Amino acid sequence: MESGVKPLPDLEQKTVAKAHDKVDKKSSSTWFEVLTIFFRLGLTSFGGPVAHLGYFREEFVVKRKWIKDSSYADLVAMCQFLPGPASSQVGMGLGILRSGFPGALAAWIGFTLPSALVMILFALGITHMDLAAHGGWLHGLKIAAVAVVAQAVWGMAKSLCPDRNRATLAVLAAVLVVIWPTAIGQVVAILSGGLFGWKFLHIKEEKPGESFNTNISRRSGIFLLVIFAALLLLLPLLAAKSSTPILQIVDSFYRTGSLVFGGGHVVLPLLQAEVVPSGWLNNELFLAGYGAAQAVPGPLFTFAAYLGAAMEYGPSGWSGGTLAVVAVFLPSFLLVAGMLPLWDAFRVKPGAQSILRGVNAAVVGLLLAALYHPVWTSGILSAQDFSIGLAAFALLMFWKTAPWLVVMLAAVAGGLL
């Protein structure tokens, strides 16, 4: 009798062990999948933050169907409220929704690594990139961004502004942001959209959006937000009392990443105020690096990697570049991971759905405004530019051509013309 029952616990243990192995393998394959996809996007996503949102939507909403269009718009809206690089934060959020904290880290590494490496290499000695950055091929990339953003506006408007009220709200939000082209204008547009939705967009037959499956508790989210605030308050105090270069660099770049509202280009005056007056880097090298940053794919915040590698203060080269780019992105990681579980609790409430309908329509308006400026105004300067942009848009919309291929073709066309 005893010999008949002894094998059962061993069998159960083996079954449990196999189950754990399967979960671990699935988790590993999931975050690795996130890493590889975002690495490819980091190699091919030209055009700036707004274009990145278009690339992300095409990859994860349309092609892979990881989340619905409405949920993607909710994520974009949340990141518009937060300081930092909106496109990178959306990428971190997508990584969290796919694979938790490892997914967020994989998304950030994959999307950031290609441009960070290029910027560090440029700082170490690529001397002619600033000249090439003004060539026709770069202008072709700007034209490709026009097509990508136009495709994103078209697709999101169809799903998020299906009626007259929401379409009008999107247009009004776009007008507001064009007239008031600041971070405050963007926040006012989103808040106004939410207020309009709360008052006028009660659509009973529309079901609430799907919940974000973050695997992060609200308590953990609050804890991460507390860490963000504590670092923002304590790092300047510690840096003021210490002469350690590493601590001062971390403080400067972390504070910059915490206070940038309105997109990646806003980081220019903030970082310049941190590194040029202090003598860490002269203004000529600063502007040369910023020019080179326009010619590489991925987030503009990787400009910090160039600064860290080129600065004459503290660690430089690879260690300095790595330190600076981690410090400037750390606030975004804490904010996105901290806000996602709280945002989810807000958005699934019935009253919140009306607010989010208005916010989503306003987000379409923000993209529409960005399509005009800076994307259109910097990309379409002649009839030839318009022709290239129209052809790129047709390839994306009607021929379903891969965005990276459209970008390459537009760059070649810009170089030739």
C-alpha positions as CSV (number, residue, x, y, z in Angstrom):
1,M,0.0,0.0,0.0
2,E,2.7,2.4,1.0
3,S,4.7,1.7,-2.1
4,G,1.6,2.4,-4.2
5,V,1.1,6.0,-2.9
6,K,4.7,7.2,-2.7
7,P,5.2,8.0,-6.4
8,L,2.2,10.4,-6.5
9,P,3.9,13.3,-4.7
10,D,6.9,12.9,-7.0
11,L,4.7,12.9,-10.0
12,E,2.9,16.0,-8.8
13,Q,6.3,17.7,-8.2
14,K,7.4,16.8,-11.7
15,T,4.2,18.1,-13.2
16,V,4.5,21.4,-11.3
17,A,8.1,21.7,-12.3
18,K,7.2,21.2,-16.0
19,A,4.5,23.8,-15.7
20,H,6.9,26.3,-14.2
21,D,9.4,25.6,-16.9
22,K,6.8,26.3,-19.5
23,V,5.8,29.6,-17.9
24,D,9.5,30.6,-17.7
25,K,10.1,29.7,-21.3
26,K,7.0,31.6,-22.4
27,S,8.0,34.6,-20.3
28,S,11.5,34.6,-21.8
29,S,10.2,34.2,-25.3
30,T,7.7,37.0,-24.8
31,W,10.2,39.6,-23.6
32,F,12.7,38.5,-26.2
33,E,10.0,39.0,-28.8
34,V,9.4,42.5,-27.5
35,L,13.2,43.1,-27.6
36,T,13.6,42.0,-31.2
37,I,10.6,43.9,-32.5
38,F,11.5,47.2,-30.8
39,F,15.2,46.8,-31.9
40,R,14.0,46.6,-35.5
41,L,11.8,49.7,-34.9
42,G,14.8,51.4,-33.3
43,L,16.7,50.8,-36.5
44,T,14.0,52.0,-38.9
45,S,11.8,54.6,-37.0
46,F,12.8,57.9,-38.5
47,G,10.8,61.1,-38.3
48,G,10.5,62.0,-34.6
49,P,8.0,61.2,-31.8
50,V,4.8,61.7,-33.8
51,A,6.1,59.4,-36.6
52,H,7.1,56.8,-34.0
53,L,3.5,56.7,-32.7
54,G,2.5,55.9,-36.3
55,Y,5.0,53.1,-36.6
56,F,3.9,51.7,-33.2
57,R,0.3,51.8,-34.2
58,E,0.9,50.0,-37.5
59,E,3.1,47.4,-35.8
60,F,1.1,46.6,-32.6
61,V,-2.5,47.6,-33.4
62,V,-2.9,46.9,-37.1
63,K,-0.4,44.1,-37.8
64,R,0.1,42.2,-34.5
65,K,-3.2,43.2,-32.8
66,W,-1.6,43.3,-29.3
67,I,-4.1,45.9,-28.2
68,K,-7.1,47.7,-29.7
69,D,-7.0,51.1,-31.3
70,S,-8.9,52.6,-28.4
71,S,-6.5,51.1,-25.9
72,Y,-3.6,52.4,-27.9
73,A,-5.1,55.9,-27.9
74,D,-5.6,55.6,-24.1
75,L,-2.0,54.8,-23.7
76,V,-0.9,57.7,-25.9
77,A,-3.2,60.0,-24.0
78,M,-1.7,59.0,-20.7
79,C,1.8,59.5,-22.0
80,Q,0.9,63.0,-23.3
81,F,0.1,63.9,-19.7
82,L,3.4,62.7,-18.4
83,P,6.7,64.5,-18.8
84,G,9.4,62.9,-20.9
85,P,9.5,61.4,-24.4
86,A,6.0,60.4,-25.3
87,S,6.9,57.8,-28.0
88,S,9.4,56.0,-25.8
89,Q,6.9,56.0,-23.0
90,V,4.3,54.5,-25.2
91,G,6.9,51.8,-26.2
92,M,7.5,51.1,-22.5
93,G,3.8,50.8,-21.9
94,L,3.4,48.4,-24.8
95,G,6.2,46.3,-23.3
96,I,4.6,46.3,-19.9
97,L,1.2,45.2,-21.4
98,R,3.0,42.4,-23.3
99,S,5.5,41.1,-20.7
100,G,5.5,43.1,-17.5
101,F,8.6,44.9,-16.2
102,P,11.0,42.7,-18.4
103,G,8.9,43.8,-21.4
104,A,9.2,47.5,-20.5
105,L,13.0,47.1,-20.2
106,A,13.2,45.1,-23.4
107,A,11.1,47.7,-25.3
108,W,13.3,50.6,-24.1
109,I,16.6,48.8,-24.8
110,G,15.5,47.7,-28.2
111,F,14.1,51.1,-29.3
112,T,16.9,53.1,-27.7
113,L,20.0,51.1,-28.4
114,P,20.6,51.7,-32.1
115,S,20.5,55.5,-32.0
116,A,22.3,55.6,-28.7
117,L,25.2,53.6,-30.2
118,V,25.3,55.9,-33.2
119,M,25.3,59.0,-31.1
120,I,28.1,57.7,-28.9
121,L,30.2,56.7,-31.9
122,F,29.6,60.2,-33.4
123,A,30.8,61.7,-30.1
124,L,33.9,59.5,-30.3
125,G,35.0,60.7,-33.7
126,I,32.5,60.6,-36.6
127,T,33.4,64.1,-37.8
128,H,31.4,64.5,-41.1
129,M,28.0,63.4,-39.9
130,D,27.0,67.0,-39.2
131,L,27.5,67.8,-42.9
132,A,25.6,64.8,-44.1
133,A,22.7,65.6,-41.7
134,H,21.8,68.5,-44.0
135,G,21.8,66.5,-47.2
136,G,18.9,65.5,-49.4
137,W,18.6,62.0,-47.9
138,L,17.7,63.5,-44.5
139,H,15.0,65.6,-46.1
140,G,13.7,62.5,-47.7
141,L,13.3,61.0,-44.2
142,K,11.3,64.1,-43.2
143,I,9.0,63.6,-46.2
144,A,8.5,59.9,-45.2
145,A,7.5,61.1,-41.7
146,V,4.7,63.1,-43.4
147,A,3.3,60.0,-45.0
148,V,3.6,57.9,-41.8
149,V,1.9,60.5,-39.6
150,A,-0.8,61.1,-42.2
151,Q,-1.5,57.4,-42.2
152,A,-1.7,57.3,-38.4
153,V,-4.1,60.3,-38.3
154,W,-6.3,58.7,-40.9
155,G,-6.5,55.4,-39.2
156,M,-7.1,56.8,-35.6
157,A,-9.7,59.3,-36.8
158,K,-11.7,56.5,-38.4
159,S,-11.9,54.5,-35.2
160,L,-11.9,57.3,-32.6
161,C,-13.8,60.1,-34.3
162,P,-16.7,58.2,-35.9
163,D,-19.3,60.8,-35.3
164,R,-19.7,64.6,-35.9
165,N,-19.2,65.6,-32.3
166,R,-15.9,63.8,-31.9
167,A,-14.6,64.8,-35.3
168,T,-15.4,68.5,-34.5
169,L,-13.6,68.1,-31.1
170,A,-10.5,66.7,-32.9
171,V,-10.5,69.7,-35.3
172,L,-10.9,72.2,-32.4
173,A,-8.1,70.5,-30.5
174,A,-5.8,70.7,-33.6
175,V,-6.6,74.4,-34.0
176,L,-5.9,75.1,-30.4
177,V,-2.5,73.3,-30.5
178,V,-1.5,75.0,-33.8
179,I,-2.4,78.5,-32.3
180,W,-0.9,77.6,-28.9
181,P,2.1,75.4,-29.8
182,T,3.4,74.7,-26.4
183,A,3.3,71.9,-23.9
184,I,0.6,73.8,-21.9
185,G,-1.5,74.1,-25.1
186,Q,-1.3,70.3,-25.5
187,V,-2.4,69.7,-21.9
188,V,-5.2,72.2,-22.2
189,A,-6.4,70.5,-25.4
190,I,-6.5,67.1,-23.7
191,L,-8.2,68.4,-20.5
192,S,-10.7,70.3,-22.6
193,G,-11.4,67.1,-24.6
194,G,-12.0,65.2,-21.4
195,L,-14.4,67.8,-20.1
196,F,-16.3,67.9,-23.3
197,G,-16.6,64.1,-23.3
198,W,-17.8,64.1,-19.7
199,K,-20.5,66.6,-20.5
200,F,-21.6,65.5,-24.0
201,L,-20.3,62.1,-25.1
202,H,-22.5,59.7,-23.1
203,I,-23.0,56.8,-25.5
204,K,-24.8,54.1,-23.7
205,E,-24.5,51.4,-26.3
206,E,-20.7,51.6,-26.4
207,K,-19.1,49.1,-24.1
208,P,-16.2,50.1,-21.8
209,G,-12.7,49.6,-23.2
210,E,-10.7,46.6,-22.3
211,S,-8.7,46.8,-19.1
212,F,-4.9,47.1,-19.3
213,N,-3.4,43.8,-18.1
214,T,-0.3,45.3,-16.5
215,N,0.4,42.6,-13.8
216,I,1.3,45.6,-11.6
217,S,-0.7,46.3,-8.5
218,R,-1.9,49.8,-7.6
219,R,0.3,49.7,-4.5
220,S,3.3,49.0,-6.6
221,G,2.4,51.8,-9.0
222,I,2.1,54.3,-6.1
223,F,5.5,53.0,-4.8
224,L,7.1,53.7,-8.1
225,L,5.7,57.2,-8.3
226,V,7.0,57.9,-4.8
227,I,10.5,56.8,-5.9
228,F,10.2,59.1,-8.9
229,A,9.3,62.1,-6.7
230,A,11.9,61.2,-4.1
231,L,14.7,61.1,-6.6
232,L,13.5,64.4,-8.2
233,L,13.7,66.1,-4.8
234,L,16.7,64.4,-3.3
235,L,19.2,64.3,-6.2
236,P,19.6,68.1,-6.4
237,L,20.2,68.3,-2.6
238,L,22.8,65.5,-2.8
239,A,24.5,66.9,-5.8
240,A,24.8,70.3,-4.2
241,K,26.6,68.9,-1.2
242,S,28.8,66.6,-3.2
243,S,31.6,67.2,-5.7
244,T,31.2,63.8,-7.3
245,P,30.8,64.2,-11.1
246,I,28.7,61.1,-11.5
247,L,26.1,62.3,-9.0
248,Q,26.0,65.7,-10.6
249,I,25.5,64.3,-14.1
250,V,22.8,61.9,-12.9
251,D,21.0,64.8,-11.2
252,S,21.1,67.0,-14.3
253,F,19.9,64.4,-16.7
254,Y,17.3,62.9,-14.4
255,R,15.9,66.3,-13.7
256,T,15.8,67.1,-17.4
257,G,13.9,63.9,-18.1
258,S,11.5,64.7,-15.4
259,L,10.6,68.2,-16.6
260,V,10.3,67.9,-20.4
261,F,6.8,68.4,-21.5
262,G,5.7,68.6,-25.1
263,G,8.0,66.2,-26.9
264,G,11.6,65.4,-27.5
265,H,12.6,68.7,-29.1
266,V,11.9,70.5,-25.8
267,V,14.9,68.7,-24.4
268,L,17.2,71.0,-26.4
269,P,17.0,74.2,-24.3
270,L,16.9,72.2,-21.0
271,L,20.0,70.2,-21.7
272,Q,21.8,73.1,-23.1
273,A,21.2,75.0,-19.9
274,E,22.6,72.1,-17.9
275,V,25.8,71.3,-19.8
276,V,26.9,74.5,-21.6
277,P,26.9,77.1,-18.9
278,S,28.6,74.7,-16.5
279,G,31.4,74.2,-19.0
280,W,30.8,70.5,-19.4
281,L,30.6,71.0,-23.2
282,N,31.0,74.0,-25.5
283,N,28.0,75.2,-27.5
284,E,29.5,74.3,-30.9
285,L,29.8,70.6,-30.0
286,F,26.4,70.7,-28.4
287,L,24.7,72.0,-31.6
288,A,26.7,69.5,-33.8
289,G,25.4,66.6,-31.7
290,Y,21.9,67.9,-31.9
291,G,22.1,68.2,-35.7
292,A,23.4,64.6,-35.9
293,A,20.5,63.4,-33.7
294,Q,18.0,64.5,-36.4
295,A,19.6,62.0,-38.8
296,V,19.3,58.8,-36.7
297,P,16.2,56.7,-36.1
298,G,14.7,56.2,-32.6
299,P,14.0,58.6,-29.8
300,L,15.5,62.1,-29.8
301,F,16.3,61.7,-26.1
302,T,19.4,59.6,-27.1
303,F,21.0,62.9,-27.7
304,A,21.8,62.5,-24.0
305,A,24.1,59.6,-25.0
306,Y,26.1,61.9,-27.2
307,L,26.4,64.5,-24.5
308,G,27.5,62.0,-21.9
309,A,30.2,60.6,-24.3
310,A,31.4,64.0,-25.4
311,M,31.5,65.9,-22.1
312,E,34.8,66.9,-20.6
313,Y,33.4,66.5,-17.1
314,G,33.2,63.2,-15.3
315,P,33.1,59.9,-17.1
316,S,33.1,60.2,-20.9
317,G,33.0,57.8,-23.9
318,W,31.0,54.7,-23.5
319,S,30.5,54.9,-19.7
320,G,29.5,58.6,-19.8
321,G,27.1,58.0,-22.7
322,T,25.5,55.1,-20.9
323,L,25.2,57.0,-17.6
324,A,23.5,60.0,-19.3
325,V,21.0,58.0,-21.4
326,V,20.0,55.8,-18.5
327,A,19.5,58.9,-16.2
328,V,17.4,60.8,-18.7
329,F,15.1,57.9,-19.4
330,L,14.7,56.6,-15.8
331,P,11.9,59.1,-14.9
332,S,9.9,57.8,-17.9
333,F,10.2,54.2,-16.7
334,L,9.1,55.1,-13.2
335,L,6.2,57.3,-14.4
336,V,4.8,54.8,-17.0
337,A,5.0,51.8,-14.7
338,G,3.6,53.8,-11.8
339,M,0.7,55.4,-13.7
340,L,-0.5,52.4,-15.8
341,P,-2.3,50.5,-13.0
342,L,-3.8,53.8,-11.7
343,W,-4.8,54.9,-15.1
344,D,-6.5,51.5,-15.7
345,A,-8.6,51.9,-12.5
346,F,-9.7,55.3,-13.8
347,R,-10.5,54.4,-17.3
348,V,-12.8,51.4,-16.6
349,K,-15.3,53.4,-14.6
350,P,-18.5,54.3,-16.5
351,G,-18.1,58.1,-16.1
352,A,-14.4,57.8,-17.2
353,Q,-15.4,56.3,-20.5
354,S,-17.1,59.5,-21.5
355,I,-14.0,61.5,-20.5
356,L,-11.8,59.1,-22.4
357,R,-13.9,59.4,-25.6
358,G,-13.2,63.2,-25.5
359,V,-9.6,62.7,-24.6
360,N,-9.1,60.2,-27.5
361,A,-10.7,62.6,-30.0
362,A,-8.3,65.3,-28.6
363,V,-5.3,63.0,-29.2
364,V,-6.3,62.7,-32.8
365,G,-6.4,66.5,-32.9
366,L,-2.9,66.6,-31.4
367,L,-1.6,64.3,-34.1
368,L,-3.4,66.3,-36.8
369,A,-1.7,69.5,-35.5
370,A,1.7,67.8,-35.4
371,L,1.1,66.6,-39.0
372,Y,1.0,70.3,-40.0
373,H,3.8,71.5,-37.7
374,P,6.6,70.4,-37.4
375,V,6.1,67.4,-39.7
376,W,4.6,69.0,-42.8
377,T,6.3,72.4,-42.5
378,S,9.7,70.9,-42.3
379,G,9.2,68.1,-44.8
380,I,7.1,69.6,-47.7
381,L,8.9,72.6,-49.1
382,S,8.3,72.2,-52.8
383,A,6.1,70.4,-55.4
384,Q,8.7,67.7,-55.6
385,D,8.5,67.1,-51.9
386,F,4.7,66.9,-52.1
387,S,5.0,64.3,-54.9
388,I,7.3,62.1,-52.9
389,G,5.1,62.4,-49.8
390,L,2.0,61.5,-51.8
391,A,3.7,58.5,-53.3
392,A,4.9,57.4,-49.9
393,F,1.4,57.8,-48.5
394,A,-0.1,55.7,-51.3
395,L,2.5,52.9,-50.7
396,L,1.6,52.8,-47.0
397,M,-2.2,53.1,-47.4
398,F,-3.1,51.2,-50.5
399,W,-0.1,49.0,-51.2
400,K,0.5,48.1,-47.5
401,T,4.3,48.5,-48.0
402,A,6.5,48.1,-44.9
403,P,7.1,51.5,-43.3
404,W,10.9,50.9,-43.2
405,L,11.0,50.3,-47.0
406,V,8.9,53.5,-47.6
407,V,11.4,55.4,-45.4
408,M,14.3,54.1,-47.4
409,L,12.7,54.9,-50.7
410,A,11.8,58.4,-49.6
411,A,15.4,58.9,-48.4
412,V,16.8,57.8,-51.8
413,A,14.3,60.0,-53.6
414,G,15.2,63.0,-51.4
415,G,18.9,62.4,-52.1
416,L,18.3,62.3,-55.8
417,L,16.1,65.3,-56.0
